[in-house]
């Protein structure tokens, strides 16, 4: 492999790495919309205090996505991953009817 070919190859590798990093960052920032059909079906809200008390009488304001067994991010993250909403992040102080206490 000549010096020029090696340089071209390394530049292509660097460019591909940058594109992959940018793509994964864009994916990580997709946030769940409260009007998303699945969010509506589960009563998801970005703020647990805004949960429908009549529809979900067992809801308690201490229940938040960050202390749910399904939360897959750090407890201090403002937005995080939930397997119920694949590809979209939920709000840390949010809530849905699938909330389950971490055990």
N, C-alpha and C positions, 0 to 999 in steps of 0.2 A: 504494500500500500504506500503510495507516495505521500509526501508531506502535505500537498494540496488536497488529496483525497481524504486524508485523516482530518484535516481542518474542516473541510466541508461536512464530513460525517459528524464531527463534534458539534458543529453549529446546528445541524439538523436535530441532533439529540437534545440540545439545549432548548431549541424552539419547541419541540414536542413536549418537553417537560413543562415549559411555561404554559402551553395550551392546556395540558392536563390539569395543572394547578388552578388555572383560571376557571376551567369547567367545573372542577369539584367545589371551588369556592362559591360559584354561582348556584350550584345545586344545594349547597348547605344553607343558603340564605332564603330559599323558598319557604314562605311562612303560610301557615294554614289560615284560610279565610273563614270567618265565622259563618258565612253563607254557603260554604262548600256543602254539598248534599250529605256527606258522611258526618260532617261536623254538626249539621242541623239535626240529623237523626240521633246523635249521641248527646245533644244539648250542650255542645262545646261552646265555651266563652273564653275570651282572653283574660278576663278578670273574674275570679271565683265569686266575688261579691255580687256579680250580675247574673248568676245562675237563676233560673226560673224556679222559685220556691214552691209554687203550686204544682208544677209538673214533676219536680224532684224534691219531695218533702224530707227525704233523708239526707239531703245535701247539708253540709256544714261549711262555713267560711274558712275553717282551718284546712280543709281539703284543697290541695293545690297540685298542679302537675308535678312540681318539684318534689313532693313527698308521696307520689304515687308509685306503686310497684312497677308500672310500665315505663316510667321516666328513664331514658337511656343516656342522659347527659349529667354533667356535674350539678349538684344541688344548688350551686350559686349562679348557674347560667340563666340569663334572662329568657332565652329561647332554647329549646332542645328537641331531641328526637323522641318520638313515640311510635311503636310498631303499628298502632291503629291507623296512623295517618302517614304511611310510607312516602318518603320523598318530600315531606313538608314538616316544618318545625312548629311546635306548639309553644305558647307562652308559658314561662315558668309559673306565674301566678294564675294561670288558667285552670279550667276544670271541665270535665265531661262526666257523663253518667257511668262510664266504665272505670272511674277512679277506684283504686284498690290500695289499701294501706300497705306501706312497705313493711315487710316482716322480717 
